[in-house]
Amino acid sequence: MTGRRTGNDYAARADELIETFFGPGNPVWPNRDPDSIIGRRLVPYLQVLHEGSDVPIVLPRQDPETRQWVAYVIPLDERHGAAMGELLQAFIGTSFARFHGQPARLNPEDPIDRAVLRFAGHSSVFVISSPRSAEKHMWDAVKLLQQAVRIRPRRSWHAPTPVGRLLSQFDIAMAAGDNAASASLLEQLSATGGLSATNVAYLRIKRLARLGRNAELLRLAELPDVATTRPPTPVRDAILAAIFVTALAEPLAAGELETARVRLIEAGTLVPALMDGPLAELSPEALTVLALAAPVMDSTPITELLRNQPGVLAALEPLAPDLAAQYLHARPSEATNEVASGEPNDEGAATTIAAPTSWLELARAVAADSDIGEVLADERWRLWPPAAETDDEVASVLARLDDAAADRVWALVGPFVDADRYLRPAARSAREFLTNALTHDRFTPGDLAGIVALAEIVLRSAPDSATYAQLLDDLAAEASRWAGPDRAPVVLDLVDLVARSACPDADARLRVGYRLLRPLSDHSTRLDHDQAAFAAQLSIEVGVELPWPPTDEEVASPWSDVPAQDLLLYSLDESVLDRVTTALAALVPQVNIITSHDHVGSRQLKQWVRRADVVVMATRCATHAATGFIRSNSRPTTLIREADGSGSASLLRAATAALNRGDYSRG
């Protein structure tokens, strides 16, 4: 069902929505009498619905038990949805409502939610609620918003953004763990028409794999078509790994090979189409699926690879020890070793232009405007030596780029951050990427997540006083361009990063802290209570004297209603885990908090996941091996949420929202 508000069927669709929306489960307008008191009050809202314009539709719903009122806000389409989130923040924010700027997660099982989704034709629908003391203010603000949109000068809701820039922002948001930004960018890429449906499907599969949503990935309607297109290695790997996690992990770990083979036959209809292609770049999970399928499909390349490559076989052994043993005892065949390993033969090498095989070569290729699309699509950089090994040389190349090359090289930030994995930092290269961002005004939500990640890489290297001060002063100089209450999580993530990093220059830290926190202090009524409390704490730590709302009993009381439960926090950044654990322990001492930073699944992590009532994950640099493991081992009743960023504020924001389920269930 399309979401367009034109055509002969629109009036019928609007009537159908009214019939269902004000039906059972919503006692707002029980008899739908237009002359009743509530009927007359609804006239302005229903008028907007029947007009079919781009003014956002607003409809009220009331919970029959709690009598809590909420407002459904339905934008015209996905593109208007992004702008509508900002308008709702501006008109309502957190002053009059419990609202965080993101579309609601509507429940398709709920008849009213289902009717709204069917009518809208998209998922960018907002649901806002308010404390009873502020309900009138919220509804007045909603009416004012509709009036403002109605009388505004006609304009484009979005300046067109080149597809290449959107792709770069998507990769950065994915690498930096800003999942809301990556979802929004994926919708924009789908709506622009600049990518084929297959390429959009590739991006959707990569995102779902990163989040460990394997079951959702395997339910994609376009998956059979994707499997037949010889997809890029990351997409192929994601599909195979999803099959492993959902169908094969448990029987293989138990040594039940026959059970695993039966399950592969049932769930592996896509596997034959995915067996052809390079093998060396696949994850152990994907290779395990192929190893199980190889004898059935009589695949000599896969069989020989596993027989002749001890390293590959060693990667399989922890996942499927009995399967690895079968290959281990098979007789090697040296004659096919070269072909099985996926290496090109001499003839192929002679006719192929050498692609970059290191970060330095990749930077030089961008500078020369060479085609690097295949390298990025196949994510070959995952097999390269760390960028830190040639950090000085890469940074020198980045520093000499002209404006056109600087725009092209921004496409490398996502892979650069993703490859970092909190190991040895390539600090000089990260610093050059930061200079690129600040010089060229890269302040979209996806880009900002990348800026925080790049700053973390630089600060993790323990820079000297001069380098430290220059970095912080550069960040402070551009803060007014983007810092504000609507971007509080990323602001607080950046300040928190500065606060918990080594500080060789306290004055520089004070300057950047003031420039970042001052806009939040000036509009502190638009912050949620936990955000304001965290901002006040950061102010003290960096030495910035700013006024913040008092943390009184009225503010703290909602958290006393959170029941005792087990919360698992997952992040690869241990300092973030420590920070958030401390903050939550003070806020909700009745909650038992467990933390994990494992790169892959383990028995201990499995035990923790099965105990947890709530799981909150930061996905920066995480792999589907870890996030998929968490999801596959959780209980059906466990609430799992991803943070929109990798910093302390983002993880704390997601954790408090998940614990306070009454406020979060629709947010």
DRENKE-240250 format. One record per residue (C-alpha): z, x, y; residue in three letters. Coordinates in pm, whole numbers, padded with zeros to 5 digits, always signed. Layout:
BEGIN
ZXYala...
//
This chain:
BEGIN
+00000+00000+00000met-00107+00150+00331thr+00132+00166+00623gly-00130+00083+00890arg-00032-00201+01123arg-00383-00339+01151thr-00608-00553+00935gly-00613-00911+00824asn-00326-00871+00580asp-00075-00731+00829tyr+00076-01067+00927ala+00123-01156+00561ala+00285-00819+00491arg+00521-00864+00788ala+00621-01211+00665asp+00676-01073+00315glu+00903-00801+00459leu+01109-01058+00652ile+01143-01276+00342glu+01279-00989+00132thr+01470-00798+00399phe+01678-01098+00501phe+01718-01218+00144gly+02004-01159-00104pro+02203-00848-00026gly+02167-00888+00351asn+02372-01175+00498pro+02259-01110+00857val+02027-01413+00876trp+02102-01629+00573pro+01897-01941+00653asn+01630-01763+00865arg+01663-02035+01130asp+01490-01907+01446pro+01702-02140+01662asp+02036-02011+01529ser+02242-01766+01734ile+02144-01471+01518ile+01783-01595+01506gly+01759-01579+01885arg+01915-01233+01884arg+01657-01115+01632leu+01360-01239+01836val+01296-00905+02021pro+01308-00709+01695tyr+01083-00953+01507leu+00842-00956+01799gln+00795-00580+01764val+00740-00627+01390leu+00470-00893+01444his+00297-00697+01723glu+00200-00420+01485gly+00202-00157+01763ser+00332+00198+01748asp+00670+00086+01887val+00919+00159+01608pro+01029-00146+01410ile+01406-00197+01399val+01572-00437+01155leu+01947-00494+01099pro+02120-00502+00763arg+02484-00577+00682gln+02677-00481+00371asp+02816-00805+00220pro+03141-00634+00116glu+03225-00386+00394thr+03048-00588+00671arg+02908-00254+00795gln+02593-00294+01005trp+02304-00049+00976val+01969-00032+01151ala+01645+00044+00966tyr+01401+00220+01199val+01040+00217+01071ile+00793+00444+01255pro+00420+00374+01248leu+00341+00659+01006asp+00453+01003+00891glu+00337+01174+01210arg+00531+00934+01429his+00827+00986+01197gly+00875+01348+01304ala+00880+01248+01671ala+01100+00946+01599met+01374+01166+01453gly+01388+01356+01783glu+01388+01033+01989leu+01672+00886+01785leu+01869+01207+01835gln+01808+01186+02209ala+01894+00816+02249phe+02169+00784+01987ile+02252+01129+01847gly+02600+01140+01704thr+02760+00980+02009ser+02705+00623+01888phe+02607+00666+01524ala+02642+00867+01206arg+02296+01020+01226phe+02167+01372+01156his+01803+01343+01258gly+01654+01316+00909gln+01482+01022+00736pro+01694+00827+00489ala+01667+00861+00114arg+01585+00499+00036leu+01659+00372-00312asn+01352+00223-00486pro+01588+00028-00712glu+01732-00157-00412asp+01507-00461-00336pro+01546-00426+00041ile+01479-00052+00041asp+01183-00108-00191arg+01039-00374+00042ala+01072-00140+00342val+00898+00146+00160leu+00620-00087+00046arg+00566-00221+00396phe+00585+00117+00570ala+00359+00298+00325gly+00552+00621+00387his+00902+00757+00340ser+00987+00858+00700ser+01219+00563+00750val+01552+00614+00928phe+01877+00430+00857val+02152+00465+01118ile+02504+00329+01111ser+02788+00337+01357ser+03167+00319+01362pro+03272-00034+01454arg+03401+00085+01790ser+03052+00207+01888ala+02830-00058+01725glu+02738-00232+02051lys+02649+00101+02212his+02429+00189+01915met+02232-00136+01929trp+02195-00111+02308asp+02056+00241+02262ala+01813+00118+01995val+01681-00154+02230lys+01646+00101+02509leu+01451+00328+02275leu+01206+00051+02187gln+01160-00034+02556gln+01101+00330+02646ala+00836+00372+02377val+00667+00049+02481arg+00626+00147+02849ile+00565+00519+02804arg+00231+00665+02915pro-00015+00683+02628arg-00014+01028+02474arg-00067+01207+02150ser+00249+01227+01942trp+00152+01569+01812his-00047+01855+01955ala-00281+01952+01674pro-00155+02256+01486thr-00402+02471+01292pro-00367+02439+00916val-00309+02813+00885gly-00007+02792+01116arg+00133+02496+00921leu+00092+02689+00597leu+00275+02989+00743ser+00559+02765+00864gln+00576+02597+00523phe+00604+02932+00343asp+00872+03051+00587ile+01073+02729+00553ala+01052+02756+00174met+01158+03122+00170ala+01440+03069+00420ala+01569+02761+00237gly+01510+02503+00511asp+01421+02219+00277asn+01397+01945+00539ala+01147+02153+00737ala+00940+02233+00427ser+00929+01862+00336ala+00818+01768+00688ser+00553+02041+00695leu+00421+01933+00357leu+00374+01581+00489glu+00195+01718+00796gln-00034+01929+00580leu-00111+01624+00367ser-00186+01412+00675ala-00409+01661+00858thr-00690+01644+00606gly-00739+02019+00644gly-00643+02085+00282leu-00788+01937-00033ser-00571+01707-00242ala-00551+01980-00505thr-00418+02238-00259asn-00160+01992-00129val-00056+01933-00490ala-00018+02311-00536tyr+00226+02323-00243leu+00420+02021-00367arg+00457+02179-00712ile+00579+02509-00566lys+00837+02328-00352arg+00970+02115-00638leu+00993+02424-00857ala+01193+02611-00593arg+01437+02320-00573leu+01466+02299-00951gly+01334+01942-00957arg+01153+01997-01285asn+01157+01640-01409ala+01013+01519-01079glu+00749+01793-01094leu+00636+01688-01442leu+00608+01325-01328arg+00349+01403-01058leu+00043+01186-01113ala-00193+01467-01009glu-00052+01718-01258leu-00319+01679-01532pro-00594+01740-01278asp-00409+02042-01137val-00371+02197-01482ala-00748+02198-01535thr-00829+02378-01207thr-00709+02726-01315arg-00428+02701-01058pro-00277+03007-00889pro-00020+03195-01093thr+00287+03053-00910pro+00169+02695-00974val+00085+02767-01337arg+00421+02937-01378asp+00605+02645-01217ala+00454+02389-01455ile+00520+02599-01765leu+00875+02680-01654ala+00942+02310-01590ala+00833+02233-01947ile+01066+02506-02075phe+01370+02380-01883val+01324+02011-01959thr+01215+02029-02323ala+01262+02370-02486leu+01560+02556-02341ala+01826+02384-02547glu+01666+02405-02897pro+01542+02760-02844leu+01885+02880-02735ala+02027+02724-03052ala+01763+02890-03269gly+01604+02557-03364glu+01242+02670-03356leu+01103+02373-03544glu+01273+02129-03309thr+01135+02326-03014ala+00782+02313-03159arg+00809+01936-03207val+00925+01895-02849arg+00643+02119-02727leu+00390+01895-02901ile+00549+01591-02735glu+00593+01735-02386ala+00334+02011-02373gly+00004+01829-02334thr-00067+02042-02027leu-00002+02374-02201val-00350+02432-02355pro-00510+02412-02012ala-00258+02665-01877leu-00290+02930-02148met-00594+03096-01997asp-00515+03338-01717gly-00308+03646-01624pro+00014+03684-01819leu+00193+03982-01666ala+00297+03788-01352glu+00453+03491-01534leu+00829+03433-01552ser+01016+03467-01883pro+01046+03087-01899glu+00670+03038-01870ala+00596+03318-02118leu+00839+03163-02366thr+00641+02837-02359val+00318+03028-02420leu+00480+03235-02695ala+00581+02919-02876leu+00235+02769-02832ala+00030+03081-02913ala+00035+03053-03296pro-00058+02686-03279val-00342+02746-03034met-00447+03071-03207asp-00425+03259-02875ser-00488+03627-02954thr-00429+03758-02597pro-00084+03602-02575ile+00008+03705-02928thr-00098+04065-02871glu+00077+04086-02536leu+00406+03987-02695leu+00358+04221-02990arg+00263+04524-02783asn+00467+04492-02465gln+00838+04562-02532pro+00933+04476-02175gly+00783+04128-02198val+00944+04068-02534leu+01281+04181-02395ala+01253+03922-02116ala+01200+03648-02375leu+01488+03748-02600glu+01779+03600-02393pro+01595+03267-02372leu+01469+03242-02731ala+01622+03510-02956pro+01476+03378-03282asp+01130+03342-03133leu+01145+03697-02996ala+01254+03823-03338ala+00942+03676-03498gln+00720+03875-03263tyr+00939+04184-03289leu+00883+04206-03663his+00509+04152-03634ala+00284+04457-03668arg+00152+04588-03331pro-00220+04614-03267ser-00302+04901-03032glu-00669+04808-03018ala-00605+04494-02816thr-00325+04630-02602asn-00531+04675-02289glu-00684+04328-02297val-00356+04162-02389ala-00170+04313-02096ser-00408+04145-01858gly-00541+04468-01708glu-00907+04465-01597pro-01152+04681-01789asn-01353+04956-01620asp-01657+04737-01569glu-01460+04475-01383gly-01284+04736-01172ala-01614+04886-01064ala-01738+04558-00919thr-01415+04433-00762thr-01292+04523-00415ile-00944+04669-00448ala-00679+04422-00335ala-00354+04536-00171pro-00093+04656-00419thr+00195+04729-00179ser+00348+04596+00140trp+00198+04883+00337leu-00152+04810+00206glu-00100+04440+00278leu+00001+04508+00640ala-00301+04733+00685arg-00528+04468+00533ala-00403+04212+00785val-00456+04458+01069ala-00816+04507+00951ala-00866+04129+00917asp-00936+04158+00545ser-00914+03857+00320asp-00566+03848+00164ile-00569+03482+00065gly-00579+03548-00309glu-00292+03799-00292val-00072+03546-00114leu-00179+03253-00331ala-00098+03440-00652asp+00219+03591-00501glu+00130+03933-00639arg+00382+04084-00401trp+00659+03976-00639arg+00561+04267-00867leu+00544+04530-00592trp+00804+04793-00507pro+01046+04667-00237pro+00922+04672+00121ala+01222+04891+00206ala+01056+05185+00029glu+00784+05200+00298thr+00979+05031+00577asp+00900+05283+00850asp+00528+05285+00771glu+00502+04904+00753val+00694+04867+01081ala+00458+05114+01250ser+00157+04907+01144val+00322+04586+01268leu+00411+04742+01602ala+00047+04833+01676arg-00108+04490+01611leu-00300+04312+01887asp-00237+03942+01962asp-00492+03814+01711ala-00357+04033+01432ala+00001+03943+01528ala-00088+03578+01474asp-00243+03656+01135arg+00049+03869+01019val+00297+03585+01071trp+00166+03450+00739ala+00349+03743+00571leu+00696+03641+00692val+00752+03387+00415gly+00667+03633+00135pro+00859+03911+00315phe+01179+03702+00333val+01131+03573-00021asp+01094+03925-00159ala+01409+04047+00017asp+01645+03875-00230arg+01948+04013-00043tyr+01881+04361-00179leu+01801+04678+00019arg+01682+04553+00360pro+01352+04653+00517ala+01520+04638+00856ala+01255+04797+01080arg+00983+04570+00946ser+01210+04268+00989ala+01275+04376+01348arg+00901+04390+01419glu+00854+04043+01273phe+01135+03919+01500leu+00966+04073+01803thr+00648+03895+01698asn+00832+03560+01682ala+01006+03595+02017leu+00696+03727+02195thr+00471+03449+02068his+00718+03159+02106asp+00751+03075+01737arg+01031+02818+01765phe+00930+02536+01531thr+01197+02433+01276pro+01028+02633+00999gly+00984+02938+01220asp+01347+02923+01337leu+01466+02934+00978ala+01258+03250+00942gly+01410+03399+01256ile+01761+03355+01116val+01655+03510+00785ala+01490+03806+00958leu+01796+03860+01179ala+02012+03862+00866glu+01795+04136+00714ile+01829+04351+01026val+02204+04298+01060leu+02262+04364+00690arg+02126+04715+00746ser+02423+04798+00975ala+02212+04897+01280pro+02344+05144+01535asp+02486+05023+01865ser+02161+05049+02063ala+01950+04870+01801thr+02218+04604+01758tyr+02246+04535+02131ala+01869+04522+02179gln+01829+04272+01894leu+02103+04042+02020leu+01985+04061+02380asp+01631+03969+02273asp+01767+03668+02083leu+01983+03569+02381ala+01692+03596+02624ala+01493+03329+02437glu+01785+03104+02340ala+01725+02855+02621ser+01380+02785+02476arg+01513+02623+02161trp+01894+02611+02133ala+02046+02266+02168gly+02250+01998+01988pro+01943+01867+01805asp+01918+02208+01639arg+02290+02264+01595ala+02274+02380+01230pro+02033+02665+01299val+02221+02761+01618val+02548+02775+01428leu+02385+02962+01138asp+02270+03231+01380leu+02604+03259+01560val+02786+03267+01229asp+02555+03545+01110leu+02643+03749+01418val+03014+03672+01377ala+03034+03789+01015arg+02818+04100+01059ser+02939+04443+01163ala+02973+04460+01542cys+02907+04796+01711pro+02876+04628+02056asp+03120+04345+02135ala+02961+04277+02475asp+02620+04215+02319ala+02781+03980+02068arg+02956+03797+02352leu+02630+03756+02545arg+02432+03609+02258val+02725+03391+02152gly+02749+03242+02500tyr+02375+03176+02532arg+02360+03005+02194leu+02684+02807+02206leu+02678+02694+02569arg+02411+02421+02512pro+02619+02286+02223leu+02937+02287+02431ser+02762+02108+02719asp+02657+01830+02479his+02945+01846+02234ser+02963+01465+02206thr+02629+01481+02022arg+02776+01706+01753leu+02937+01579+01437asp+03308+01653+01411his+03264+01923+01147asp+02993+02090+01357gln+03208+02085+01668ala+03504+02227+01476ala+03289+02507+01331phe+03141+02580+01675ala+03492+02605+01822ala+03590+02846+01546gln+03283+03062+01610leu+03358+03065+01984ser+03694+03221+01912ile+03548+03476+01673glu+03280+03602+01912val+03510+03580+02216gly+03328+03303+02406val+03552+03069+02606glu+03388+02726+02604leu+03535+02373+02597pro+03514+02185+02267trp+03642+01842+02158pro+04000+01861+02027pro+04049+01847+01650thr+04310+01569+01658asp+04439+01341+01385glu+04173+01079+01459glu+03900+01334+01399val+04059+01473+01084ala+04154+01141+00928ser+03817+01058+00765pro+03846+01365+00542trp+04178+01249+00400ser+03985+00967+00233asp+03762+01208+00038val+03880+01191-00325pro+03989+01495-00523ala+03683+01632-00704gln+03508+01951-00815asp+03252+02100-00576leu+03013+02381-00677leu+02858+02584-00395leu+02553+02794-00487tyr+02400+03067-00270ser+02280+03422-00317leu+02469+03524-00001asp+02829+03587-00108glu+02958+03615+00249ser+02825+03265+00323val+03001+03131+00015leu+03330+03288+00126asp+03288+03150+00476arg+03212+02794+00369val+03487+02795+00107thr+03743+02885+00374thr+03617+02614+00611ala+03615+02346+00342leu+03958+02444+00210ala+04101+02367+00553ala+03900+02046+00589leu+03936+01897+00239val+04219+02080+00057pro+04214+01816-00214gln+03867+01934-00331val+03845+02209-00593asn+03574+02453-00476ile+03380+02679-00712ile+03114+02927-00597thr+02823+03095-00773ser+02562+03352-00668his+02393+03405-01006asp+02019+03473-00994his+01971+03304-01332val+02165+03074-01559gly+02472+03198-01744ser+02736+03049-01971arg+02987+03058-01690gln+02750+02884-01447leu+02672+02624-01715lys+03043+02552-01754gln+03091+02518-01379trp+02789+02291-01337val+02907+02057-01611arg+03247+02029-01445arg+03114+01968-01095ala+03114+01626-00933asp+02911+01761-00639val+02671+02057-00627val+02537+02196-00300val+02271+02468-00311met+02127+02709-00056ala+01780+02788-00188thr+01680+03096+00014arg+01535+03348-00233cys+01654+03131-00523ala+01423+03090-00822thr+01348+02787-01034his+01534+02970-01313ala+01861+02922-01122ala+01806+02589-00946thr+01641+02436-01251gly+01928+02557-01468phe+02178+02390-01238ile+01996+02058-01240arg+01928+02056-01614ser+02294+02124-01699asn+02455+01883-01455ser+02598+01548-01557arg+02398+01233-01472pro+02668+01132-01223thr+02673+01467-01043thr+02554+01454-00681leu+02320+01747-00608ile+02213+01835-00255arg+02018+02123-00100glu+02118+02277+00231ala+01861+02288+00511asp+01903+02660+00567gly+02080+02958+00416ser+02362+03012+00665gly+02722+02899+00665ser+02664+02607+00900ala+02378+02470+00691ser+02571+02493+00366leu+02883+02347+00531leu+02674+02064+00680arg+02531+01974+00339ala+02870+02000+00166ala+03058+01779+00412thr+02780+01520+00407ala+02778+01514+00027ala+03157+01489+00001leu+03170+01213+00259asn+02935+00999+00053arg+02999+00686+00253gly+02821+00844+00548asp+02561+01032+00349tyr+02427+00785+00098ser+02147+00678+00328arg+02114+00989+00545gly
//
